[in-house]
Amino acid sequence: MIRHVITFLIAAALLFQAHAAQAFGFPTPYAPIVIQPAGTPARFEFDLSAALAQAKRENKRLYVYLGASDCPYCRKYEAFLDQNNKELTPQFAAERFIVVDLRSALSVTAKLLYIRIGDRSLPYADFQRAIGDERARMLVYPSVWLLDADAKPLMQMPAGTGTFQTVPEQLEILRLEQ
């Protein structure tokens, strides 16, 4: 009897731990590549090199999502994606997107955030300019970039609260309709 209770408690703890690990971030049905920042706490550097190499090998594009663990708007967008995953995941695949989930926090400001591509590590503002993002904006959570395999933007993206939170809006983004 005690052995069964211990086995049950261990199984429950492992299940809780697995659920807690997915407590935030892009929902698992989309099979995201999760990138944790390196260089913390002095800087938060997200390396897109491996994801871009995979995109080149597979002739795909990147859907890069920057979310914050303590961002209520990120949780809302992630909940929307999770609730609509049966309708949206086939479209992510059909449009050849690899989802990249950059895990951050609201305390990470633009001055601390860096994006690495190959041997270049760029501060957030310089990354925005390097990919041709013409918007001069502060770092906003959540943010999304649609990039080709050469890190060129496929379209200018909205960011922040209320960003494409209906299925038709999300499908327009995936189809690159402006």
C-alpha positions in Angstrom: 0.0 0.0 0.0 2.7 2.5 0.9 4.6 1.6 -2.3 1.5 2.5 -4.3 1.1 5.8 -2.4 4.8 6.7 -3.0 4.5 5.8 -6.7 1.4 7.9 -7.0 3.0 10.9 -5.3 6.1 10.6 -7.5 3.9 10.5 -10.7 1.8 13.5 -9.5 5.0 15.5 -8.8 6.4 14.7 -12.2 3.1 15.6 -13.9 3.0 18.9 -11.9 6.6 19.6 -12.8 5.9 19.0 -16.5 2.8 21.3 -16.4 4.8 24.0 -14.5 7.5 23.9 -17.2 4.9 24.8 -19.8 3.2 27.4 -17.5 4.2 30.1 -20.0 5.5 30.2 -23.5 4.2 29.2 -26.9 1.9 26.2 -26.6 3.5 22.7 -27.2 1.1 21.7 -30.0 3.1 24.1 -32.2 6.4 22.3 -31.5 8.3 25.5 -30.7 12.0 25.7 -30.5 12.5 27.3 -27.0 15.5 29.5 -26.7 16.5 30.6 -23.2 18.7 33.7 -22.9 22.5 33.4 -22.5 24.7 35.9 -20.7 22.3 36.7 -17.9 22.0 38.9 -15.8 24.3 41.4 -17.6 22.5 40.8 -20.9 19.9 38.5 -22.3 21.1 37.2 -25.6 18.9 35.0 -27.7 20.8 33.0 -30.4 18.7 32.5 -33.6 21.6 30.8 -35.5 20.4 27.2 -35.0 16.8 28.0 -35.9 17.9 29.9 -39.0 20.1 26.9 -40.0 17.2 24.6 -39.6 15.0 26.9 -41.6 17.5 26.9 -44.5 17.9 23.1 -44.4 14.1 22.5 -44.4 13.2 25.4 -46.7 11.1 27.0 -44.0 10.5 30.4 -42.4 10.6 31.5 -38.7 7.8 32.7 -36.6 9.8 34.3 -33.8 7.8 35.0 -30.6 9.3 37.1 -27.8 7.2 36.6 -24.7 7.8 37.4 -21.0 7.1 35.0 -18.2 5.4 37.7 -16.2 3.5 39.4 -19.0 -0.3 39.1 -18.8 -0.8 40.0 -22.5 1.7 37.2 -23.4 -0.4 34.8 -21.3 -3.6 36.0 -23.1 -2.0 35.4 -26.6 -0.6 32.0 -25.6 -4.0 31.0 -24.2 -5.6 32.1 -27.5 -3.1 30.0 -29.5 -3.6 27.0 -27.2 -7.5 27.2 -27.4 -7.3 27.4 -31.2 -4.4 25.1 -31.9 -6.5 22.5 -33.8 -7.3 25.2 -36.3 -4.0 27.1 -36.3 -1.3 24.4 -36.2 -2.1 23.1 -39.6 -1.8 26.6 -41.0 1.6 27.1 -39.3 2.7 23.9 -41.1 1.1 24.8 -44.4 2.8 28.2 -44.5 6.1 26.5 -43.6 6.8 28.2 -40.2 9.1 27.0 -37.5 8.0 28.5 -34.3 10.8 30.0 -32.2 9.9 30.9 -28.6 12.3 33.4 -26.9 11.7 33.3 -23.2 12.1 36.6 -21.4 10.7 38.7 -18.6 9.2 42.2 -18.3 12.3 43.3 -16.4 14.4 42.7 -19.6 14.6 46.1 -21.2 15.7 46.9 -24.8 19.2 47.8 -23.5 19.6 44.3 -22.0 18.1 42.3 -24.9 20.4 41.0 -27.7 19.8 38.9 -30.7 22.6 36.7 -32.1 22.7 35.5 -35.7 25.9 33.7 -36.5 28.9 35.7 -35.2 26.9 39.0 -34.8 25.2 39.8 -31.5 23.1 42.9 -31.8 21.3 45.0 -29.2 17.5 45.0 -29.7 17.4 48.4 -31.5 20.2 47.4 -33.8 18.6 44.1 -34.5 15.4 45.9 -35.5 17.3 48.1 -37.9 19.4 45.2 -39.2 16.2 43.3 -40.3 14.8 46.4 -41.9 12.1 47.0 -39.2 11.3 50.6 -39.9 9.3 51.2 -36.8 11.1 53.1 -34.1 9.5 51.5 -31.1 10.4 50.5 -27.6 10.6 46.8 -26.7 7.0 45.6 -26.4 5.8 42.2 -25.1 4.7 40.1 -26.8 6.5 40.7 -30.1 6.6 38.6 -33.2 8.9 38.6 -36.2 8.3 36.6 -39.4 11.7 36.0 -40.9 12.9 34.0 -43.9 15.8 31.7 -43.6 18.2 34.6 -44.1 16.7 36.6 -41.2 15.0 39.0 -43.6 11.5 40.1 -42.4 8.6 38.8 -44.4 6.3 41.7 -43.3 6.0 44.5 -40.7 4.4 43.1 -37.6 2.1 44.6 -35.0 3.2 44.1 -31.4 1.7 44.3 -27.9 -1.8 44.0 -26.5 -4.6 42.8 -28.7 -2.3 41.6 -31.4 -4.0 39.2 -33.8 -6.2 37.5 -31.2 -8.8 36.1 -33.6 -8.4 33.1 -35.8 -9.0 35.2 -39.0 -6.4 37.8 -37.9 -3.8 35.1 -37.1 -4.4 33.4 -40.5 -3.9 36.7 -42.3 -0.5 37.0 -40.5 0.5 33.5 -41.4 -0.5 34.0 -45.1 1.5 37.3 -45.0 -1.6 39.4 -45.9 -1.3 43.0 -44.8 
